[in-house]
Amino acid sequence: MSNNKSRFRLHWGNALALSFVFFGIFIVVLVVGTFRQTVDLIEENYYDAEVMYQGRMEEMSRVEALPELPSLTQQDARLIIFVPGNHVSEGKAVFKRPNNAKLDFEVPLSAGETTVEPLSLIKGSWVVEVSWVTDGLKYFKKFNHYHK
């Protein structure tokens, strides 16, 4: 009786073929994974926002020159937005969720404090854009907020 068991031996040709197969599988998994990934941009009209950015820079520099700065604070689950000044003709806070544009919403603002109730906010990262008009001048402040 002879012991003729067939054994698999990994030669350089077999190793090369296996590496190409595994590389191909890796590329297919990578491509399928990227097509399943959702991409939400902070701005819906990204290029229009870029064109208007110089005006936005002027609005941000006006905010830095104010004697009292706007603020965003969290008390318990509520969010309090403070806008300085006695009279605000137009004001709004736009809440943007970086990972899900469907959760974005807007809150009207007035001079002083505005409270945002916890029903609107889900825990996580938010970009809050506060803009208002006082005496014909536009102001803008952006906050990055993590809601607890």
N, C-alpha and C positions, 0 to 999 in steps of 0.2 A: 504494500500500500504506500502510495506516495502522498505526501502532504502538499497538494497543489491548491492552496487557498489563494484566491484572487485578491490581491491587496491594491488599493488605490494609492498611487504614488503621485505626489504633486511635483510635476516637472515645471520648468520655467514657462513652457508653452501653455500648460493648463492654468498656471498662476496668472499669466497675462490675460488669458480669455476670461477667467473669473473676475479679475479686476475691472475689465471693460463692462462686464455684465452688472457688477455692483455699482459702478459709476453711472451706468444708464438708469438703473433703478433709482439711485439717489437723485438724478436730474428730473426724472418723471415725478417723484414725490415732491421735490422742490417746486416744480411748475404747478402742479395741482394745488399745493398749499398756498401759493401766491394768488392763484385765481379765486380761491375761496375767501381770502382776506378782504374785509370791507375797509374802504378808505373814505373817511369823512374829513373834509378840509374845514378849517375854522371859518374861512370866508367862502360863501357860495360863489360869488363873482370875484375871484381872486385878483384878476388883472385890473378890474375897475377900482378895487380897493387900493392897489399899488399906485395907480395914477393919482388918486386923491390923497396919498400919504403925506405930501408936503403940507397940505391944509391941516391934516391931523397932527403933524409935528408942531405947528403953530398953536393949536388948541392945547396940546400937552404942555408947551412952554408957558402958556397963560396960567395953567393950573399951578405950576411950580412957583409963579410969582405971587400967588394969593397969600394973604396973611394967615389964613386958616385953610388947611388942606382937607380934601375929601377923605373919607375913611370907610372901611368895610370891616365890621366886627361881628363875631358870632357870639350870641348869648343863648345858652342851652341849644335848642335846635333852630332858633330864629336867627335871621341875618339882618343886621341893621346897617343901612347905607346912609352916611352923613354927607350932605351937600352944603357947602358954606354959602352964605349970602342971605339976604332978606327976601329977594324976589327971584324966582326962577320961572321964566315964561314957558320954556319947553324943557322937559327933562325925562330921561329914560335910562334904565339899566338893562342891558342885554346880557342874559346868562347863556353862555355857550359851553356845551359839553364836548371836549376834544375828541372823545371816542364814540360819540353818538349824536349826530346832528338832529335827530328826531326829538331829543329832550330839550332843545333850545327854547327859551321863552324870553319875554320882555315884560318889564315892570315900569309903570310911569313913576316919575320922581317929582318931588316938590322940595322947596327950600327946607333945610333942617334934616330931621331923621325920617327915613322911610323904612318900615319893617317888612321883610319878606317872610312869609309863613313857611313852616317846614314841609307842608304838603307839596310845594313846588320843587323842593330840592331833594335830590337823591344823594346819598353819601358818595363822596369821590371828588375828583378834580373838576373845577369849573374855571372858566375865563369870564370875568365880569367886566363889561365895558360900560362905564358910566359917562354919559354926555348930557350937557345942559346948556341953556342959553340964559345969560343974565345981562341986561342992558344992551342987547344986540350983539354981544360977544359970545362966541362958542367956546366951550370948555370940554375937555375929554381926559379921562383917567382910566387906565386898564389895571385890573387887579387879577392876580392868580390866586385862587382860593381853593383850599381843600376842605370840603364840608364833612364834618364828623357826625 
